[in-house]
């Protein structure tokens, strides 16, 4: 007898299957058969996609933190001389 090796899916392949499930154009069973995956696995990938979709847009943009070392006002300010000799 030949042994069937388990197919390892990349994250891109999982995303493709999950997106197909989210679209709803085909049933879970049709998607599973088309991609050679168990229907339960398709449902799990779909759930994982929907649970994590909000994190795709977190922290990518917005104001950058100000670095005090590179502050233009600090760079062009006159040095403060402390004390006086006389």
C-alpha positions, 0 to 999 in steps of 0.5 A, spaced: 500 500 500 502 507 498 502 512 504 498 518 503 502 524 505 499 530 508 499 536 504 502 542 507 498 549 505 502 555 505 499 561 508 497 564 501 493 558 499 490 558 506 488 565 505 485 563 498 481 558 500 478 562 506 476 568 501 473 563 497 469 561 503 467 568 505 465 570 498 459 565 499 459 563 491 460 556 492 458 551 498 464 549 503 463 542 500 465 545 493 471 549 495 473 543 500 473 538 494 476 543 489 482 545 493 483 538 496 481 540 503 476 537 508 470 541 509 472 542 517 478 545 515 475 550 510 471 552 516 476 553 520 480 557 515 474 562 514 473 563 522 481 564 523 480 569 517 474 573 519 477 573 527 484 576 524 481 581 519 481 587 523 489 586 525 491 587 518 490 595 518 493 596 525 499 600 526 501 601 519 500 608 518 499 614 523 504 619 526 511 617 527 514 618 534 518 624 535 525 623 536 528 628 541 535 627 538 533 629 531 528 635 533 530 641 528 529 646 534 534 642 538 539 642 532 539 649 530 538 652 537 544 656 540 548 652 546 546 654 553 552 657 557 552 655 564 555 660 569 560 666 568 567 667 569 570 673 571 
